Amino acid sequence: MEEALLFPGGAAVTVAPKWQMFVEELKKLSYIAAPMVVVTVSQTLLRFASMMMVGHLGELALSGAAIATSLANVTGHSLLFGMASALETLCGQAFGAEQYQKLGIYTYASIICHLVVCVPISILWIFMDKLLIFMGQDPSISSEAGQYAIWLIPALFPYAILQSLIRYLQTQSLILPMLWSSVTSLIFHVPLCWTLVFKLKLGIAGAAFSIGLSYWFNVILLLLYIKYSSTCKKTDLAPFSKDILPSMREFFRLSVPSATMVCLEWWTCEIVVLLSGLLPKPELETSVLSVCLSVSSLHYFIPYSIGAAASTRVSNELGAGCADSARASVWAANVLSITEAIIACSIIFCCRHFLGYAFSTEKEVVDYFGEMTPFVCLLLVMDSIQAVGSGWQHIGAYINLGAYYLVGLPVAMVFGFVLHLRGKGLWLGLNMGSIVQSILLTLLACTTNWRKQVSIILHTFF
């Protein structure tokens, strides 16, 4: 049966039956999530393409670029990526509340805040070689990594702008422009990187610098679309105004816990790989855990895209005052992501005996990865359960802190070193942290008062 709800102003809104609402949200989520997978994977493949070309320059160059990329992800990309997640809530709610001018103000605030944060990150990257030597890394590898990091600095600033523009378009469900710009930038990047590395003989510096040029190319494409497309007329990036300063404070207040939530999870995976180097046969353990992390990281883009779509739908519906639709979006996201996880895990499990050959020709590595596959599949399922986007950045940061650093890492060290389960023990600890995180987020979704959330949003915008 349909029911009518009365909202501020006396407008009566007819609400569809729950099952019909759920199916409708499932369609809307799929429309946003599917292209977002292509967008995120394309941007990641852009960095992978440079790494592959560096691999042809020799083992030393590859080792330096790999370490620099890993440290750059931890100290820079994860931070900027997490901060930009705040726009999913702010712009999404503003769009749902039809406060279209706020989208441009929030986006400007995000870009300015990101660029400010890029300055200390750049300084850190300039001294990356000294930092690596201080951490006990080989001086020659540290030198290569330092050179790569310095030439990667020009990519930091367009990456920061790009993350803000992506959220600006995503919250309006304008996904196809991002898809085409990301794919076009990847196509642009491959010959550009090859030319700089091999034809102009810039080597490792050319590989890093090409990433920055490709990011700027992507940013320009999106800005041209926003400027000249009729679909962005209502939410066009308005000129700078006095409202940007208070919006920056509002953005920082939400972006700090957003970045914390993302970084706490990303850093845990890196810590687990570093801990594997302290185990007996460290080369084998580190290689296998790196392969496991590569598989889970590549799959992560799928539940992340579903979560980003859910965040957009939930914030839009809360901004529009539709509590039931927001709740339906959360459960539709869970159903969609768990279904995908079952399919992905089935494929990976069936291919476990030869999937490792995609990363290594060593039979010992391939066989060990086959033994680790069930634990990897468990992590993929837990990642999928976490695809709940409703703007709980503050609570999510506390949940990740408790799940990974009070449960996950201690359990990993006990299983790995005390119980001598080695790499399996470390990965089991990561699984335990992910299980605790998923349980807490699911409980949060079940106990949320969605009508109260609507009242808060309406009070904010009206």
N, C-alpha and C positions, 0 to 999 in steps of 0.2 A: 504494500500500500504506500502511496505517496503521502508525504506530510508537508505542511507549510510552516516555515519559520519566519518570524517577524524580526527584522533587523532595524538598527537606528534609522530614523527618518520615516518609519512606518511602512517600508517596502516589504512585501511578503514574497518570500522565495520558496518555490516548490522544490522539494528534495526528492530525488529519485530513490527507488528501493535500493537497499544496501548491495544486493548482488549486482544489479545493473550499474550502480555507481562504481563498484569494484572492477567490473569488466571495462568500464569506460576509462578508469584511471590506469588500468593495465595497458590499454592501447596508447594513452598519452605518454606513459612512461617509456614504452618501447620506442615510440617516435623520437623521443629525446635521447634515450640511452644508446641506441644502435649507432647513430652517427658520432656520438661522443666517444665511443670506443675507437673509431677510426681516427678521430682528432687526437686523442691522447697517445695512441700507438704511433701515429705519424710523427708527432713531436719527439717521442722517445727514440724512434728509429733514426731520426736526424742525428742524434748524438752517437748512436751505435754505428752509423755509416762512417763517421769520422774515425771511430775507434778501429773499425775493420781496416781502413786504409792505413792507419798508423801501424797496424800489425804487420804490414808488408815492409816497414822500415827497419824491422829488427826487434829482437826480444827486449832490448833495453828500452827502446822507444815505447813499445806496447806496455811494459811494466810501469813506466813513468806515467803514461797517459791514463792507465787503469787506476792507479792510486790517486792521481789528481782528480779524476772524475768522481771516484768514490768519496773523497774528502770534500769536493765541491758540492756533491749532492747533500752531504750531511750538514755542511756549514752554510750553504747558500740556497740551493734549489728547493730543498725540503721546507726551509723557513719561508721563502717567498710563496711557494705553492700553498702552504698552510695558511698564511696571512690572507691570500686571495680568496680562500674558502669563506671568509666572512661576508664577501659580496653576495654569495649565494643566498644568504639570509636577508641582508639589508636590501639589496636590489629586488630580490624575489618578493619580499613583503611590500615594498613600495610599488612594484608593478601590479601586484594583486589588488592593492588599495587604490590603484589608478592615480597615484602620485608620481606621474611620469617624469616631472622635472627633477625629482630626487634621484633618479637613476644616474643622470649625468653628474650630479653633485657628488654622489657616493663614489662613482667611478673616478672622477678627478681626485677625490680625497685618497682613494686607494692607490692611484698612480703616484701621487706625491709621497705618500707614506712609504711605498715600495722603493722609490728612488732614493729616499733618505736612508733607508736600511741598506741599500746597495753600497753605500760609501764605506762603512766599516767592514763589510764583507770583502770589498775590493782590497782594502788594506791588508786584511788577513791573507788573501790569496797572493799578494805580492811577496809575503814572507813564508809561503807554504813550504819552500825547500828547507828553510831553517827549522820550521815546525816539525817536519818529517824527520830530520836528523835528530832533533831533540827527542822524538818518540822512538829512536833507535833504528830507523830505516837506513838502508844502504845509501851512502852519499851520492853515488852515481845515479841511482834511481830517483833519489830526492831532487837532484839537479834537473833531470828530465821532467819530473812532475812539476817542479817550480816554474820551468819555462812554459809548460803547457797551461798551467793555471793563470799565468800572467796574460797569455794570449786569449784565455777564456773570459777575461774580465769584460771585454767589449760585448760579449754575449749576455752578460748578467743584466744589463739595463733594458735591452729589448725584451728579454725573458720576463722581467718584472712588469713591463707595460702589457705584454701579451697576455699574461695571466689575468690582469684586470679586464682587458677587452673581452676575453673569452667568457668571464663570468657575466659581464654586461649583456652580451648577446645570449648566453645560455639561459639567463633568467627570463628572457622574452621568448624562449623556445625558438630562437633563430639559429638553428644548428647547422643547416646546410652551408651557409657562407663560411663558417669555421671549418667545415669538412673540406670544402674545395680549397680554401687558403692553405690549410695544413698539408694537404696532398700536393698542391702546387709547390709549396715551399720545399717539401722533401724532394720532389723531382728537380727543382732548381738547385738544391744543395749537393746532390750526388756529383754532377759534372763540375760544379764549382770547387768542391773539395778535392776532386781528382786533379783538377788543373793547378790549384795552389800547391798541393803536396808533391805531385810528380812532374808536371810540366814546368812550373816556376821554381821547383826544388826548394820550397819553403819548409818542407818536412813537417815536423810535429807542430810548429807554429802555424803553418797554413791550415792544418786540420782543425785546430782550435779556433782560429780566426774565421774560418768559413762558417762555423756554427753561428757566430754573431751576425754575419752578413745575412744568413738565411732567416734568422729570427727577425731582423729588421725588415726583410722582404715580406715576411708574414704580417708584421705589424702594419706596414704600409698598405697591404692588400685589405686588411680589416678596416683601417681608417678610411680608405676610399669607399668601401662599402657603406660604412656608417654615415659618411658625408653625403653620398649621392643616392642611396637607396631610399625608396619611398616607405619601406617598412620601418625605418628608424626615425621617421619625421616626428612622431609624437614624443619619442624618448631621445631625440638628438642631443649630443653632448653640448650643453649650453655653454655660453661664455663664463669665464671665471666670475664668481660672486662672493659676497661676504659670508654666504652660508657654507662655504667649503671648509673654513677653519673649525667651526663646531662639528662638522661632519667628519673631519679628520680625527677629532677626539673620540667621536662615536665609533669610527672605524677601528681605531687602535684598541679601544676597549673590548671590541669583539674579536679583532684579528689576533691579539696576543694569545688568548686561549685556543683559538683555531690553529695557530701555528704550533702551539704547545702540544695540542692533541695529535697533530700529524707527525711532528718531529719525534715525540716519545715513542711512537710505533715504528717509524723508519729507523731510528737509531738503535732500537733493540735488535733488529736483524743484523745490522753492521757489527754490533757488539758480539753477537753469537758467532759470527764468522771470525772475528778477531780472537775470541776465546778458543776456537778450534785450532788455532796455531799453537796453542800451549799443550795440546794433546800429544800422545805418542803417534808417530807417523804423521806429523803435521801437514805435509804436502798432500797426502791422500785425504785427510779430514777436511782441510781447507778447500781442496778442489771439489769434493762431493757436496759440501755445504754451500759452496758458491753456485754449483749447478742447481741445487734445490732452491736456493734463493732466486736464481734467474728465472726458473719455471714459475715460482709463486709470484714473483714481481710482474712477469709478463701477464699472468692471469689476473693480477690485482686490478688492471685497468678495466676489466669487465665489471666487477662489482663496484669499483669506484664510479664508473660511468652511470650505473644504475642508481648508486647513492646520490650522485650529483643531480640526476634527473629527479629523484625523489625529493631532494632538498629544494629544487626549483618548484616542483608541484606543491609541496607542503607550504612553502613560504607564500606562493601565489594564492593558495586557497585560504590560508590564515589571513593574508592581507585583504582578501575579498570577503572575509567573515564567514567562510564555509568550513565549519569544524568537522562535519562528517566526511567531506571530501578529503580534507587533510589526513584524517585517520585512515581512510580508504587508500590513500597514496602510500602510506607507510606499509600497510599490509600487502599491497600490490607489489611494492618494491621487494619485500621479503620473499614472496612467492616466486617472482621473476628471477631473483638472484639465486635462490636455492635450486630452482629447476635448472638454471644454467650450470650451477656447481655440480649437480649430479651428472649432467652430460659430460662436463669437462673432466671430472674425476674418473668416470667410466673409461673415457678415451685414454687418459694418462695411465691408469692402472693396467689396461690391456696392452699398452705399449711399453710397459716398465722394463722389459728385458732388453730392448734395443734403443729406447729413447735417449739414453746416455751417450750414444755414439754421435749425436748431434753436437755434443760439447767436447768429447774426448775420444781418442782412439785406444786409450788404455783400458784393457778388459777389467782390471781391478776397480777402476773408477766406475765403469758401466755397471758391474755387478753390485757394487756398494750402493749406487744410486737406485738400482732395482729394489734393494732391501729397504731403502728410505722412502720409496714411493707411497706406501700407505700413510706414513706420517705427513708427507707433503699434501696428500689428498685431504687429510683431516684439516690442515691449515687452510686449504682452499675453501672448504665448506664453512669454516669459521669466518673467513674473510667475507663470504657471501652473506652470512647472517647479519654482518655489520652494516649492510647497505640500507641504513635508516637515516634519511636526511631531514631533520626538522629543526635545525638551528640550536642544538644543545651544546654549543662549543665549551662553555664553562664546565658543565657536568662531564662532557666527554674527555676533557683534559684530566680531570680527577680520576675518571674511570681508567684511562690509559696508564696513568701514573701508578695506580694501585694494581692493575691487572698485570702489567709488564715488569714493573720494578719492585713490587712487593711480593709478587707471585712468580711470574715468568722467569726472570733472570736467576733468583735464588734457587728455584726448582731445577733450572738448567745446569747450574753449577754443581748441585748435589747429585743429579743424575749423571752428569758428564764426568765429574772428577772423583766424587766420593763413592758412588756405586759403579764406577768404571764402565758406564754405557757409552762413553766416548761421544761421537757425533750424534748418534741416535738420542742420547740423553740430553744434549744441548738442544736438539730440535724438539724433543718432547717438552722441554721447558718452555720453548716458544709456543708450542701448541697449548700448553696449560694457560699461559697468559692470554692467548687468543680466545680460549674457551670462556675464561672468566669475563673477558671484555664483552663477548657476545651475549652471555647470560645477563649481565648488568644492563646492556643496551636494550635487550629484549624486554626486561622487566620495566625499564624506563618507558618504553613505547606502550606497554600494557597499562601502566598506571597514570599516563599523562591525561590531564583534564583538558581536552581539546577546546571546549567552549570557553574555558578560562583563558587559554592561549589566544583565542579570537578576541576576547575582551581587552586583553593587553595590547594587541596589535591595533585594534580600533582606537584605543585611548592614545596610542602613540601617534597615529596619522591624522586623527580627527579631533 
